[in-house]
Amino acid sequence: MSAAIGGPVTARGRDDPGHGRGRWLILLTGMVAMTAGCTFQYGLGYLIPALRRDGLSLELAGLLVAAPTAGLLLTLVAWGAAADRWGERLVLGSGLALAGGVLLAASAVRGTAALGACLLLAGAAGASVYAASGRLILGWFAGHERGLAMGIRQSAQPLGVAVAALTLPSLAAHGRAVPLVFLGVFCLAAAALVAITVRDPPRPTARAGERRGSPYREPMLWRIHAASALLVVPQFTVATFALAYLVDARGWPAAQAGRVLAAAALCGAAGRLAAGYWSDRAGSRMGPMRILAVATGLIVAGVAAGAAARSPLAVAALLVAAVAVVSTNGLAFTAVAEQAGSSWAGRALGIQNTGQNAFAAATPPVIAAAIGSAGYPAVFAVVAFLPFAAAALVPVAAERRATARPAGTMTPTG
């Protein structure tokens, strides 16, 4: 990317001894940390059939699934500010360790309210992974490779969903406590890996001509936040209710549906890598994001049409949608971090995540109620409109103007 967004692109990220292969290990650790967080924050939809077997309604199960995401909203900006001030390693490790401990405690509680409270607290603690792991990329990678690096980092979300799809339905057959113990141990192991391998990037010094003050004085970041929030709804509709649709409407066994959706989630992770690489080569984050948003809307509309016709093609379209709905996420996070610059990146990523997770927290209970009253085809049809609205908000022209400015928001350290 240009100097205006991410600072001048140099070869230092490849050649400097302090920024060589070690930065890829740090990136891998950040991805593992985020995968651990995403597995419990976004993968609990795969426990819905088990929760319903325990006597919970779809609406109440949807509230439990949304509890970790609601917890994120309480602490995302605070974790981002902490990362800006005290560094990424401390924030990542402490948040994951706390989340793991709370999940282990959740495995022993009785009652729906107590379980929901534990999941809320775990989500609040696990929010640390979103602010800190993004800052690591901004600090260790140069602009010409940040899209790919952020795509690798953001592949953690579909990877986390894939881990949940592969493990939670089977573990839930042994009782509700078993999957919660697994999720807690996963977070604790990731926290230990962070403590061993992660190094905070050096803090860049301000240079003459750099833009000072809040990046929110201009509308570009606000438009990225708004578009990203709208794109969350189809993402979480598919992630939360694809399994329920295949089981309830198509008659699939839960374990078989989980395995198929896990494969789709892995393809979604690869899609994020491809989108990041595309943005690096194109020199733009927003152009690819707009194209992918339009494609997502068309694919979700295809799911709605297939579901309404009770066609087997609905299943194929749903699997393609599971890949498409996650494709834009890394592009938005890369653009936010680059536009905000080093001194604001943690807070900006916290704000980005807050907006996204506000919509993510609302999506499961609202969509569950809508499915109960209107059915899957109608809900998919309504959800299909949101990616088109997001595409209209994506600030492609503003990105071009930012690229033309000579002064940058930061100097890259990698």
N, C-alpha and C positions, 0 to 999 in steps of 0.2 A: 504494500500500500504506500501511499504517498507520505511525504513529510507532514502534510497537514493533519493526517489522522493518526499515524503511528510513529512519526519521526522518520528521519532518513533511513533508508534501507542500506545496510552495509553487509560485508562478508564476515564481520566479526563473529556472528553467531556460529559460523562454521569453523573458524580457524583459531579463535582464542582458546587457550588451554582451559581457562576457567569456564568456558561455555561449550565445551565439546560434548563427548558422549554422556557426561554426567547429567546434562540438562534433559536428555531423553529418559534417563532413569528417574529423574524428578518428575517428568511428565507422566511416566508410567505409574509412579506411585500416586500422583494426583488423580489419575484415572481410576486406579483401584479404590482410592479413598472415596471418590465420588460414586463409584459403582456400589460400594457398600451402603452409602447413604441412600442412593436411589432404589436399591432393592427393597428396603422397608418403606421408604417414603412414597414410592410410586408403584410398587408391586403387590400391595395388599389386596388389589382387586382379585387376585388369584385365590384368595381365601373366602371370597363371597359364597361359593357353593357350600363350603364347610360351615360358615357362619349361619347360613340359612338352614342347614341340617340341625344346628343347635337351637333353632326356633326363632331366629331373627328375621324380620321382614327385609325385603330388598332395600327399602328406604333406610332402615336402621343400619343395615350392613354398609350402605353407601356412606352414612355419617361416620362410621368407624374408619372406613377406608380413607376418608377425607381428613381425619384427625391429624396425622403427621404433617400434611400439607398446610393445615391451618396453623399448626405450631411453627412452621417456617416463617409465617407472616409476622410473628411476634419478635423475631430476632434477626432477620436477614440484614437489615441496614446496620444494626448494632455490630454484628459479626464483621460486616464490611469495614466499618469504621475501625474496629479492633485490628483488622488485618492491615489497614493503612498505617496504623500507629505502631503496632507491636510485631508485625511480621506474620507471614503465612504459616510457618511451621508450628508455632504455638497455637494458632487458631484452629488449624486443621486437626492436630493431634488431640487437643483438649475437647473439642466439640464431638469428635467421633467416640472418644473414650466415654464421655458422659452419655451419649446416645446409646452405646452398647450396654452400659450399666442399667439404664432405664428399661431397655428392652428385656434384659434378663429379669428385672423386677416384674415387668408386665407378664411374664410367663407364669408367675405365681399368684397373680391377683384373681379374685373372683368377682363377677359382676360386670355388666356392660359399661357402666359409668366409670368404674375404676380402670378398665382396659382402655377406654377412650382417653382418660386423663393421662395415662402412661404414654399412649401413642402421641398425644399432643406434646408432651414434654420431650419425648424422643425426637420428634420433628423439630422442635425449637433448638435442641442441641445440635442435631445433624445439619442445620442450616449453615454451619461453618464451612462446609465443603464447597459451597457455591461461590462465596466471595473469595476465599483464599486460593482455591485451585486455579481460578481465572487469573488472579494477579500473578501467580507463578509464571504463567505463559507470557503475560505482558512483559515480565521482567527478564525471562531467559531466552526469548525467541525474537528474532528480527521480523520486520514487517512482511518480508517476502515469503515467510514460512509460517506466520501466525495463523492463517486460515486453516492449514492442515493440522497444526498443533492443537488449535481450539477444537477442530473437528474430532481429533483423537480424544481430547478431554470430554467433549460433549457426547461422544459415543457411549460414555458411561451410563447415560440415562436408559437408552434401549438395552444396553448390556445388563443393567440392573433389573430391568423388566424381564429379560430373558432368563436371568438367574432365578427370579421369582417364579416364572412360568415353569421352569424345569423342576424346582424343588418344593415350592409351597403346597401345590395340590397333593403331592404324595406324602409330604411330612404331616399335613393336616389330617391324614387318615389315622395318625397315631395320637391325635388330640391337639387342642389349640395351643398348648404350651410348647410343643416341639418346634414348630416353625418360628416361634418368637425367640426361643433359645438359639436357634441357628442364626437368626438375624442379629441378635446381640453379639454372638461370638464373632461374626463376620466384621462388625463394626470395630470391635476391640482389636482384632488382628490387623485391620487396616490402620488403626491408630498407632500400633506398634511399628508397622512398616514406615509410617510417616516419621516417627521419632528417629528411626535408624537412617533413613535415606534422604530426607528433604533438607535442602539448604535454602535460606531466603536469598533472593537475588539482591545484588547491590542496588542501593537507592540512587537514581540519577540526580545530578545537580541541575538546577535551573540554568538556562542559557539566555543570553540577550535575545530579545525578539519573541520569546515564547509567550503564548497566551497565558495570562494569569486569571485567577478567579474561577467562579463556577462555570462549568460547561453547559449548565442548564439555562444560561441566558439566551441561548439559541434553541429553536424548536426541534433540531434534528434528533437529539436523544429522546425527547418526549414522543416523537413519532415512531421511533424504533420500539420503545416500550409499549406503545399502544398496539402496534401491529403484532408484536410478539404475544401480547396478552390474548388477542383474538385468536391467534393460531394455537394457543393452548387448549381451547375448547375441543376441537376435533382430535387433538392428540390424546387428551385424557378421556374423551368419549370412547375412543377405540381401545386405549390401554386398559380402561376399567371394565368395559362392557363387552369386549370382543369374546371373552371366554363365556360370559353369561349368555350372549347371543347364540354361540355355537352349541352350548348345552341346552338352553331352553327352547330356542326356535328351530335348531337343526338336529337336535337329538344326539349330539356327540358326547362320548364319555369325557369327563373333566380332564383326566390325565392325558388322553390323546389330544384334546384341544390345546392343553398347555404346551405339549411338545411342538405342535405345529406353530403356535403363536411365538414360542421361543425362537424357532428358526426365522420367523418373520422379524422379530426384534433384532436378531443378529444381522439380518439384511439391513435393518434400519440403522444400525451402528455403522455398517459399511457405507450406507448412503450419506451419513454425516461426514465421513472422511472424504468421500468423493465431492461433496458440496464445498468443503473447506479447500480442497485442492483446486477445484474450479475457480473459487474466488481469488486464490493466490495468483493463478495464471491470468485471470481476467483483470486483476487490479481493482476489483470492486467486490464489496460484500452485498450491497443492496440490489444490484441488478440480478444476480442469481437468486436472491431471496424472493424478489417479486415473481420471477418465473416459477419457482417452486411453490409459492403460495397459490398461484393460479392452478397449477397442476394438481395440488392437493384438493382444491375445491371441486375440480372435475372428477377426481377419483372418488371422493366421498359421495358426490351426487350419484355416481355409478353404484355405490353400495346401497344407497336408498332405493334406486330403481330396481336393483336385483332383489332386495328384501321385499319390496312391494309386490313383485311378480312371483315371489317364492322360487326364484331361480337358483340353481346351483352356482351360477355365476356370481351371486352375492358373496359367497365364501371366497372366491378368487379375488373379487374386488376388495373385500375386507382385508385380505392378506397384503395386497398391494398398498392399501390405505395405511396399514400398520407401518410400512416403510416410509410412505410419503409424508405422513403427519409429523414425523420427527426430523425431517430433512433440513428445515430452516434454522433450527435452534442454534447450532454452532455459529452460523453466519451472524445472527443477531448479537450473540455474546461477544464475538470478536469485534464487531463494529462498536459496541458500547464501550468495551475496554479501550480501544484505540482512540475513540473520540473523547473519552473522559480524560485520558492521560494518567500518568503514574500516581499523581497526588490525589486523584479522585476515583481511581478505578475500583477500589473496594466498595466505596459507597454507591457508585453508579451500578456496579454489578448487583449490589444489595437491592437497589431500587428496581432494577430489571427483574430480579428474582421475586421481589415482593409483588409486583404487578402480575407476573406470570402465575405465581402460586396463589394469589387471591382468586384468580379465575380457576386455577386447578382445584382449589379447595371447594369452590362452589359447584364445580362440574359434576362430581359423582352424585350428591344428593338431588340436585336439580334434574339431571338427566334421568336418574332412577325414577323420580316422580313423573317425569314426562313420559318415559317408556311405559310406566304403569297405567297412564291415562290415555296415551295416544298410540303406543306401539313403536317398535323399532323403525319401520320405514319412515314414518313421519318425523321422528327425531333425527334420523340421519339426514333427511332432506333439509331440515332447518339448519343443522350444524354445517351443511355443505356451503351455506351462504357466507359464513364467517371468513374463510380464507380469501374470498374475493374482496371483502371489505378490508382485510389486512393488506392485500396487494396494493390497494389504492392508497394506503397510508405509508407504505415503504418509501423513504425519502431518497429516491434515486437522484433526483436533480440536486438536492442539498448535498449529497455525497460528492457530486461532480464539482460543485462550488467549493466545497472544503478541500478537494484535491488541488484546486487551482491556487489556494492560498500558500504563500511561501513559508509562513511560520508554523511550527508544529506544537503539539500539546506536550510532547515529551521526547526525550532522546532514548531510543531503545538500548537496553543493556545486553542484548543478545543478538 
